[in-house]
Structure formats: structure tokens, C-alpha cells
Amino acid sequence: MSTPLIVSHTAGCTSRQTGHTDAAKRISDTVTLHWIAGGYDNVVGKWMAFRLSDGTSDNLLYPDKLSCMRHQKGVYQHYMYLCLQPGGMGICEAEVMVKLHRNARERDIATPDINAPHGGRDLIPRIGMQEVNQQIRKLGG
């Protein structure tokens, strides 16, 4: 018999009652694994791509967003691109990021563009879960 995983939610997490999606869990696990395995110098500032539909990744680190986009086999618009930060990524943050990118993509806001400098505009979430959740609500999510 296995012990259920206990998730320590971030303050303001809107998934406390419903639980987190599998996509968010995959993203969190992948980013955190790279952080643990690679350490600060090999991970921070690198980019990763995650499929918006399910949170899967090619598990590769790229030096910049445009390189990351070019390696997504012509379907780069179906991914979100994350610049990795110190400490990995918790499940709550991953959930917020995937929701934010899905909602923005549905409205053609900050859609990646392989022909634009640096791959186009990035969504930059505000610091603080309350503000990020407010952005998601305004985008209709």
C-alpha cells in the first residue's frame, strides 16, 4: 500500500480543492529534476519547452527561447517556453503558468513567433499568486 503524496500548496493556490493537473505535475517534476541534477550554473537562465496540452517536454535545455522554439518540430505555437530560475518549480507555480499560457494563447496574447526577435513577447507573471490569479481570471480562466 502506497502513501499518498501530500502537496504543500503555495499561499493563494486556487487548486487546493480540485488538485493539480497532470500537466502541472509533469512541468514541476521536469524543472525540479533539471535543477537538482544540473545545479545553478548549468540550469539558471536556460530555456525549456512544455506542450500546453499535457506538460510534456523534450527534456532538453536551450540557451535561449528562439533555439528552444526551433527544436519543437514546426509546432512551436503549441508549447509554453520557460526560462529556468533557481530552485526548480513547485506544482502550484507550474499550474499557474500552464493556465496563464493556455488562456493567453486562446486570445492570441504573447503567442510565440519564430520570425520575431527573440521568439516574440513573453508572458511575465507578476510576483505573488493573488496577482497572477487575477490575470488568469481577466483572461477568462
C-alpha positions in Angstrom: 0.0 0.0 0.0 1.5 3.3 -1.0 1.3 6.5 1.0 -0.5 9.4 -0.8 1.6 12.3 -1.8 1.0 15.4 0.4 1.3 18.6 -1.6 2.3 21.8 0.3 0.3 24.5 -1.6 1.6 28.0 -2.1 -0.5 30.7 -0.4 -3.2 31.7 -2.8 -3.2 28.5 -4.7 -6.6 28.0 -6.4 -6.1 24.3 -6.8 -6.3 23.4 -3.1 -9.8 21.9 -3.5 -9.6 20.4 -7.0 -6.0 19.3 -7.0 -3.4 20.0 -9.7 -3.5 18.8 -13.3 -1.1 16.1 -14.6 0.4 18.8 -16.9 1.4 20.9 -13.9 2.8 17.9 -12.1 4.9 17.0 -15.1 6.2 20.5 -15.6 7.1 20.8 -11.9 8.8 17.5 -11.8 10.8 18.1 -15.0 12.0 21.6 -14.0 12.9 20.5 -10.5 14.7 17.4 -11.7 16.9 19.5 -14.0 17.6 21.9 -11.1 18.6 19.1 -8.8 20.7 17.3 -11.5 22.3 20.3 -13.2 22.7 22.8 -10.4 22.8 26.6 -10.7 25.4 27.1 -13.4 24.0 24.5 -15.8 20.3 25.4 -15.4 19.6 29.0 -14.4 18.8 31.2 -17.5 18.3 28.2 -19.8 15.0 27.6 -21.6 12.7 24.6 -21.8 9.6 23.9 -23.8 6.4 22.3 -22.4 3.5 21.2 -24.5 0.4 23.1 -23.4 -1.9 20.1 -23.8 -0.1 17.7 -21.4 3.0 19.3 -19.9 5.4 17.0 -21.7 8.9 18.2 -22.7 11.8 17.1 -24.9 13.7 17.4 -21.6 16.5 19.5 -23.2 17.9 22.8 -22.0 18.4 25.5 -24.6 20.5 28.7 -24.4 17.7 31.0 -25.5 13.9 31.0 -26.3 14.4 31.1 -30.1 16.6 28.0 -30.1 14.1 26.2 -27.9 11.3 27.1 -30.3 13.2 25.9 -33.4 13.5 22.4 -31.9 9.8 21.9 -31.4 9.3 20.3 -34.9 7.2 23.0 -36.5 4.5 23.1 -33.9 6.2 25.7 -31.6 2.8 27.5 -31.0 1.6 24.5 -29.0 4.2 25.0 -26.3 5.0 27.3 -23.5 8.6 28.4 -23.0 10.1 28.9 -19.6 13.3 30.5 -18.6 14.5 28.4 -15.6 15.1 30.1 -12.3 16.9 28.9 -9.2 15.2 26.3 -7.0 13.1 24.5 -9.5 9.3 25.0 -9.8 6.6 24.0 -7.4 3.4 22.3 -8.6 1.3 25.4 -7.7 3.5 27.7 -9.8 3.5 25.2 -12.7 -0.3 25.1 -12.6 -0.5 28.9 -12.7 2.0 29.1 -15.6 0.2 26.5 -17.7 -3.2 28.1 -17.1 -1.8 31.6 -17.9 -0.2 30.4 -21.1 -3.3 28.4 -22.2 -5.6 31.3 -21.6 -3.3 33.8 -23.3 -2.8 31.6 -26.3 -6.6 31.2 -26.8 -6.7 35.0 -27.1 -3.5 35.3 -29.2 -1.7 37.2 -26.5 2.1 36.7 -26.4 1.9 33.9 -28.9 5.4 32.7 -29.8 6.6 33.9 -33.2 9.6 32.2 -34.7 10.1 35.1 -37.1 10.1 37.8 -34.3 13.2 38.9 -32.5 13.9 36.5 -29.5 10.8 34.5 -30.4 8.3 37.2 -29.7 6.9 38.6 -26.5 6.9 36.6 -23.2 4.2 36.5 -20.6 5.8 37.8 -17.4 3.6 36.9 -14.4 3.6 39.3 -11.5 5.2 38.3 -8.3 2.5 37.0 -6.0 -0.1 34.3 -6.5 -3.0 36.8 -6.0 -1.9 39.0 -8.9 -1.2 36.0 -11.2 -4.6 34.5 -10.4 -6.2 37.9 -11.1 -4.5 37.9 -14.5 -5.9 34.4 -15.2 -9.4 35.5 -14.2 -9.2 38.5 -16.5 -8.2 36.2 -19.4 -11.3 34.2 -18.7 -9.9 31.2 -17.0 
